[in-house]
Amino acid sequence: MKKSTPREARFIFFVADQRNGYDFVDSISDIELRRIGLAGGCVTKIRRLLPRGVITNCTLEAGEIHLVVIGDETQADAFDGAVALVQLVVVDLNRLIERMSANANSSAPVPVSSLSLRAGDVDFLRALVRAQGKDGLDLEVRIDDHRMPMERLHPSDFTEGMGNACKFDEVRHRIVGLRRDDLRGHLLLLTEEEIRVRLPLQDWPFSRIQDVLLSETIFEARIGRADRGEWCADVGASIERPRNMS
Protein backbone atom coordinates (compact mmCIF):
# COMPACT_ATOMS: atom_id res chain seq x y z
CA MET A 1 0.00 0.00 0.00
CA LYS A 2 1.33 3.42 -0.97
CA LYS A 3 2.00 5.66 1.99
CA SER A 4 0.19 8.99 2.18
CA THR A 5 2.22 12.16 1.88
CA PRO A 6 2.66 13.69 5.33
CA ARG A 7 0.95 17.02 5.93
CA GLU A 8 2.38 20.14 7.55
CA ALA A 9 1.00 23.34 9.01
CA ARG A 10 3.40 26.11 9.89
CA PHE A 11 2.93 29.42 11.73
CA ILE A 12 5.83 31.75 10.87
CA PHE A 13 6.43 34.79 13.06
CA PHE A 14 8.78 37.30 11.43
CA VAL A 15 10.66 39.26 14.10
CA ALA A 16 11.92 42.58 12.77
CA ASP A 17 13.53 43.63 16.06
CA GLN A 18 15.96 40.89 17.16
CA ARG A 19 17.34 41.24 20.66
CA ASN A 20 17.48 37.59 21.75
CA GLY A 21 20.96 36.77 20.46
CA TYR A 22 19.93 33.50 18.77
CA ASP A 23 20.84 32.59 15.16
CA PHE A 24 19.28 29.11 15.13
CA VAL A 25 17.55 26.96 17.72
CA ASP A 26 16.26 23.56 16.62
CA SER A 27 13.67 23.25 19.38
CA ILE A 28 12.73 26.26 21.52
CA SER A 29 11.79 25.58 25.11
CA ASP A 30 9.12 27.52 27.01
CA ILE A 31 11.88 29.31 28.94
CA GLU A 32 13.55 30.43 25.71
CA LEU A 33 10.20 31.62 24.36
CA ARG A 34 9.81 33.88 27.38
CA ARG A 35 13.27 35.32 26.73
CA ILE A 36 12.27 36.23 23.18
CA GLY A 37 9.66 38.61 24.57
CA LEU A 38 6.39 39.60 22.90
CA ALA A 39 6.94 37.31 19.91
CA GLY A 40 7.44 34.35 22.23
CA GLY A 41 4.23 35.24 24.02
CA CYS A 42 2.37 35.11 20.70
CA VAL A 43 3.72 31.62 20.04
CA THR A 44 2.59 30.44 23.47
CA LYS A 45 -0.92 31.85 22.96
CA ILE A 46 -1.36 30.39 19.45
CA ARG A 47 -0.34 26.99 20.82
CA ARG A 48 -3.21 27.22 23.31
CA LEU A 49 -5.67 27.59 20.42
CA LEU A 50 -4.64 24.27 18.91
CA PRO A 51 -6.56 21.13 19.88
CA ARG A 52 -5.12 18.91 22.58
CA GLY A 53 -2.94 16.15 21.20
CA VAL A 54 -1.63 18.17 18.26
CA ILE A 55 2.15 17.73 18.18
CA THR A 56 4.14 20.89 17.51
CA ASN A 57 7.77 21.89 17.31
CA CYS A 58 9.02 25.44 17.63
CA THR A 59 12.26 26.55 15.95
CA LEU A 60 14.07 29.85 15.64
CA GLU A 61 16.03 30.74 12.52
CA ALA A 62 17.42 34.14 11.49
CA GLY A 63 14.61 36.28 12.83
CA GLU A 64 11.83 33.79 12.11
CA ILE A 65 10.01 31.74 14.72
CA HIS A 66 8.42 28.64 13.20
CA LEU A 67 5.66 26.79 15.05
CA VAL A 68 5.25 23.58 13.07
CA VAL A 69 2.62 20.82 13.07
CA ILE A 70 4.26 17.96 11.18
CA GLY A 71 2.54 14.89 9.73
CA ASP A 72 4.01 11.43 10.19
CA GLU A 73 4.00 8.93 7.29
CA THR A 74 2.73 6.21 9.63
CA GLN A 75 -0.11 8.38 10.97
CA ALA A 76 -0.99 10.53 7.97
CA ASP A 77 -4.75 10.40 8.55
CA ALA A 78 -4.42 11.59 12.13
CA PHE A 79 -2.20 14.50 11.11
CA ASP A 80 -4.48 15.34 8.17
CA GLY A 81 -7.13 15.89 10.82
CA ALA A 82 -4.77 18.02 12.91
CA VAL A 83 -3.86 20.17 9.90
CA ALA A 84 -7.56 20.63 9.14
CA LEU A 85 -8.08 21.86 12.71
CA VAL A 86 -5.20 24.32 12.28
CA GLN A 87 -6.95 25.62 9.15
CA LEU A 88 -10.13 26.02 11.18
CA VAL A 89 -8.30 28.04 13.85
CA VAL A 90 -7.02 30.44 11.18
CA VAL A 91 -10.47 30.74 9.59
CA ASP A 92 -11.96 31.52 13.01
CA LEU A 93 -9.31 34.18 13.68
CA ASN A 94 -9.96 35.82 10.31
CA ARG A 95 -13.69 35.91 10.95
CA LEU A 96 -13.10 37.37 14.40
CA ILE A 97 -10.88 40.14 12.98
CA GLU A 98 -13.62 40.99 10.45
CA ARG A 99 -16.24 41.13 13.23
CA MET A 100 -13.94 43.27 15.40
CA SER A 101 -13.34 45.72 12.57
CA ALA A 102 -17.07 46.02 11.86
CA ASN A 103 -17.78 46.38 15.58
CA ALA A 104 -15.16 49.12 15.99
CA ASN A 105 -16.76 51.12 13.17
CA SER A 106 -20.33 50.69 14.37
CA SER A 107 -22.26 53.40 16.19
CA ALA A 108 -22.77 51.14 19.22
CA PRO A 109 -19.79 48.78 19.62
CA VAL A 110 -20.13 45.83 21.97
CA PRO A 111 -17.39 44.33 24.19
CA VAL A 112 -14.78 42.57 22.06
CA SER A 113 -14.94 39.51 24.31
CA SER A 114 -18.55 38.94 23.19
CA LEU A 115 -17.49 38.53 19.55
CA SER A 116 -15.70 35.20 20.05
CA LEU A 117 -16.74 31.88 21.57
CA ARG A 118 -13.14 31.30 22.71
CA ALA A 119 -11.47 33.80 25.02
CA GLY A 120 -8.09 32.58 23.80
CA ASP A 121 -8.73 34.01 20.32
CA VAL A 122 -9.02 37.55 21.63
CA ASP A 123 -6.01 37.05 23.95
CA PHE A 124 -3.88 35.93 21.00
CA LEU A 125 -4.95 38.83 18.78
CA ARG A 126 -4.23 41.33 21.58
CA ALA A 127 -0.73 39.85 21.98
CA LEU A 128 -0.20 39.88 18.21
CA VAL A 129 -1.18 43.50 17.63
CA ARG A 130 0.94 44.59 20.62
CA ALA A 131 3.98 42.76 19.21
CA GLN A 132 3.32 44.18 15.75
CA GLY A 133 3.33 47.71 17.10
CA LYS A 134 6.33 47.37 19.39
CA ASP A 135 8.61 44.84 17.67
CA GLY A 136 7.41 44.90 14.05
CA LEU A 137 6.22 41.30 14.31
CA ASP A 138 4.42 39.77 11.33
CA LEU A 139 2.65 36.42 10.96
CA GLU A 140 2.31 34.05 8.04
CA VAL A 141 0.47 30.72 8.01
CA ARG A 142 1.43 27.94 5.59
CA ILE A 143 -0.49 24.72 4.96
CA ASP A 144 1.83 22.34 3.10
CA ASP A 145 3.38 24.62 0.44
CA HIS A 146 0.50 27.09 0.31
CA ARG A 147 0.19 30.40 2.13
CA MET A 148 -3.07 30.82 4.03
CA PRO A 149 -4.16 34.49 4.09
CA MET A 150 -4.53 36.28 7.43
CA GLU A 151 -6.67 39.38 7.83
CA ARG A 152 -4.70 42.51 8.72
CA LEU A 153 -5.12 43.49 12.35
CA HIS A 154 -5.16 47.11 13.59
CA PRO A 155 -5.14 48.48 17.17
CA SER A 156 -8.36 50.36 16.41
CA ASP A 157 -10.11 47.00 15.85
CA PHE A 158 -10.18 46.60 19.64
CA THR A 159 -12.54 49.55 20.08
CA GLU A 160 -15.39 48.26 22.20
CA GLY A 161 -18.45 49.26 24.16
CA MET A 162 -19.56 48.39 27.66
CA GLY A 163 -22.58 46.18 26.95
CA ASN A 164 -26.26 46.86 27.53
CA ALA A 165 -26.39 46.16 31.25
CA CYS A 166 -24.24 49.10 32.20
CA LYS A 167 -25.45 51.72 34.68
CA PHE A 168 -24.10 55.21 34.08
CA ASP A 169 -23.12 57.82 36.64
CA GLU A 170 -22.47 61.51 36.03
CA VAL A 171 -19.05 62.53 37.33
CA ARG A 172 -16.94 65.66 37.50
CA HIS A 173 -13.55 64.91 39.02
CA ARG A 174 -9.96 66.06 39.00
CA ILE A 175 -7.49 64.04 36.91
CA VAL A 176 -4.58 62.81 39.04
CA GLY A 177 -3.01 60.22 36.73
CA LEU A 178 -2.77 58.96 33.15
CA ARG A 179 -1.77 55.55 31.79
CA ARG A 180 -1.14 55.24 28.06
CA ASP A 181 -2.69 52.23 26.32
CA ASP A 182 -2.71 52.38 22.51
CA LEU A 183 -4.48 49.03 22.31
CA ARG A 184 -7.48 49.21 24.65
CA GLY A 185 -7.83 52.96 25.21
CA HIS A 186 -5.99 55.29 27.55
CA LEU A 187 -6.76 55.22 31.27
CA LEU A 188 -7.45 58.25 33.45
CA LEU A 189 -7.10 58.18 37.24
CA LEU A 190 -9.58 60.47 38.98
CA THR A 191 -9.43 61.92 42.51
CA GLU A 192 -7.14 60.71 45.30
CA GLU A 193 -9.03 57.41 45.25
CA GLU A 194 -7.68 56.86 41.72
CA ILE A 195 -10.95 55.92 40.07
CA ARG A 196 -9.90 54.28 36.79
CA VAL A 197 -11.76 55.44 33.67
CA ARG A 198 -11.03 53.95 30.23
CA LEU A 199 -11.42 56.37 27.29
CA PRO A 200 -12.78 55.31 23.86
CA LEU A 201 -9.68 55.04 21.68
CA GLN A 202 -11.28 56.44 18.53
CA ASP A 203 -12.38 59.63 20.33
CA TRP A 204 -9.42 60.08 22.66
CA PRO A 205 -6.02 59.72 20.92
CA PHE A 206 -3.07 60.20 23.23
CA SER A 207 -2.26 63.54 21.61
CA ARG A 208 -5.53 64.89 23.00
CA ILE A 209 -4.75 64.07 26.63
CA GLN A 210 -0.96 63.83 26.89
CA ASP A 211 -0.67 67.13 28.78
CA VAL A 212 -3.55 66.70 31.25
CA LEU A 213 -1.12 66.43 34.18
CA LEU A 214 0.74 69.65 33.38
CA SER A 215 -1.94 71.64 35.19
CA GLU A 216 -5.02 70.86 37.26
CA THR A 217 -7.62 69.40 34.92
CA ILE A 218 -11.24 68.36 35.38
CA PHE A 219 -12.83 65.37 33.64
CA GLU A 220 -16.61 65.49 33.18
CA ALA A 221 -18.56 62.57 31.71
CA ARG A 222 -21.10 59.83 32.07
CA ILE A 223 -19.19 56.71 33.07
CA GLY A 224 -20.32 53.11 33.29
CA ARG A 225 -18.93 50.23 35.31
CA ALA A 226 -16.71 47.92 33.26
CA ASP A 227 -14.63 44.84 34.08
CA ARG A 228 -11.61 44.58 36.39
CA GLY A 229 -12.56 47.51 38.60
CA GLU A 230 -12.60 50.00 35.76
CA TRP A 231 -15.14 52.48 34.40
CA CYS A 232 -15.63 53.41 30.76
CA ALA A 233 -16.43 56.90 29.53
CA ASP A 234 -19.54 57.40 27.43
CA VAL A 235 -19.61 59.66 24.37
CA GLY A 236 -19.67 63.36 25.17
CA ALA A 237 -16.94 63.26 27.82
CA SER A 238 -14.90 66.43 28.18
CA ILE A 239 -11.87 67.85 29.96
CA GLU A 240 -11.40 71.41 31.14
CA ARG A 241 -8.86 73.50 33.01
CA PRO A 242 -10.71 75.88 35.34
CA ARG A 243 -8.86 79.01 36.36
CA ASN A 244 -9.66 78.53 40.04
CA MET A 245 -9.93 75.17 41.79
CA SER A 246 -11.51 74.91 45.23
N, C-alpha and C positions, 0 to 999 in steps of 0.2 A: 504494500500500500504506500502511495506517495505521501510524504510528509507535507503538512500544510506550512506555508511560509509564515514565520513568526511575525507578530504585529508589534508596533511600537508607538507609544504616545510620548511626546516630549514637550515640556514647558521650558522655554529658554528665556532667562532673565538677563538682559543686557545691562551691565553696570557701567555707566559712563564715568563715575567718580570712584576710582579704585584706591582704597586706603588699607586694604587687608594684608598686602604683602605676599599674596599667593600667586604663583604662575599657573600651577596645575595641581589639583587634588583629585585623586581617583574616586574617593568616596568621602563626602563631607559629613562629619558627625554633627549632632545637635549643638555641641559646644562651639564648633567652628562656625556654624550658621549664625550663632549669636554674636560672634566676633565680627562677622561681615556687616552687621548693622541692619538697616531698614530692609535691604534686599533679602537678607537671611530670614527676617521676620515674614516677608511675603511668601517665601518658600515653605516655611512652617505652616502658615495659614492655608495655603493651597493644598498642602498634604492632608489637612483636616477635612477638606471637602471631598476627598476621594473615598470611595467605599472601603470598608474594612476588608482586609485580605488582599488588597491590591499591593503588589510588590513594587517598590520604587528604589531608585538609586540616584543620589545627588552628586554631581561632579562640578568642579570649578575649573575653567580653562580660559585664560587670557581675557578676563573681564566678562565672561559668560557663565552663568550658573544654569546647569542643566538638571532638571528633575525629570527622570526617565522612568516610564513604565515599559518594561521589555517583555515581549512574548517568548515563550520557550517552545522549541520544536515538539517536545513531548506532551505539551499541554496547550496547544495552539487554540483550541476551542475556548478554554477557560480565559486565556488572555485576550482573545477576540472580544469576549464579554467585558473584560476590564477596560479595554480600549474604547468600547462603545459607551461605557459609563463615563469615561473621561470626556468623550465628545459631548455627552449630555450635560456634564458640569459646565463646559464652555458655553453651550447653547443657553443654559440657565443664566450664566453670568451676563451674556450679551443681552438677553431679554430684560434682566434686572437693570442694566445700564440704560437701556431704552426707556424703561418705566421711570427711572430716576430722573432722566433728562426731561421727560414730559411732565413729571411731577414738579420739578424745579421751576418750570416755565408756566405752570398753571396759576390761576388767580387764588386758589386755596390749596396749597401743598399740604400733604399729609406727612406724618413721620416716616422717614426712610425705612425704619425697621418693619413697617407694615407692608412694604412692597415685596418682601421676600419671605418664603416659607422657612428658609434656613438662615439663622442668625449669622452663621459662619460666612455666608456670601457677602453680606454687608461688611463684616469685619475684614475680610480679605481685600475688598475694593477700597476701604478706607486706608489700609496699609499700603496698597499699591499706589494710590494717588498721592499719598504722603511721600513715598519713596521716589515717585516720578518728579515731584516738585523739588525735593531736596537733593537727591543724588542723580537725577537724570535717568532713572531706571526705565526700561522698556520691556515689554513682554511679547513673546511670540509663541504660538502653540503649533506643533507639527504632529500630524497623524500619519504614520509611515513617512512617505516623502512629500506629503502635501501640507501646505500651510493652511491652518484654520483661522479665518479672520476673527479678530477681537474688536469690539466696539471701542472707540476712543473715549476715555474717561476724563472728566474735567472736575476740578474742585467745586464748581458751582452746581454740579449734579447732586450734591449732598444738601442743597437747600431743602428745608423741610418745615412743616407746620407742627402744631402741638396736639392735633387730634380734636375731636368734637366734644370731649368730656371735660374740657378745660374751663375752670372758673377764673375770671379776670378780676384783678384789683387795680384801682387807680393809685399810682404812686408819684411822688415828687420828692426825690432824695438827692443828696450830694454824692458825687462820684469820688470814691477814695482809692480805686484801683482799676487796672486794665490788664487783661491777658489776651495776647494776640493768638488767634486761631483761624488761619486761612482756609481750613477745611470745613469746620462746623459752624463758624460764626464767632466773632470776637465776644469776649466776656467782660462785662462791667461788674465792679464790686461797689455796692452802694451802702452808705452809712458805716459807722464803726462796727456794726454787726456783719459787714461784708456779705450782704445779700447778693447772690450771683445771678446776673441777668444776661442771657444769651441774645445777641442781636442778629436779625436776619441778614445773612451775608450779602444778598443782592442789593439791599438798601443801605447797608452800613459797611462800605469798604474801609480798610484801616486808615486810609488817608483822611477820612472824615472825622476820625476820633483820636488820631495819634497824639494830639496835643491837649487832651482833656485834663491831664494832670498838671499842666503848666500853671493853671490858675484854678480857683474854686469854681466848679461847674455843677450845674443841676441837671439831673435826668428826669424827664416827665413822660409817663407812658401808661398804657394799660398793659399789665404783665399777667401771664398765666403760669401756673405751676407746671413744670416739666419734670423729666426724670433726674435722678441722681442729685436731688437737693437744689436744682436750678430752676430759674424762672425764664420764660421767653417773652421778649417784647413783641407786642402787637404792632400792626401798621399804625403810623401816625405818631410814633415816639419822637421826642425832640430833646435837644440839649441846649442849655442857655448858661450864660455867665452873668449873673446879676451883679450890679455895681456894689451893692451892700448886702452882706450875708449876716443874718442874726445868729 
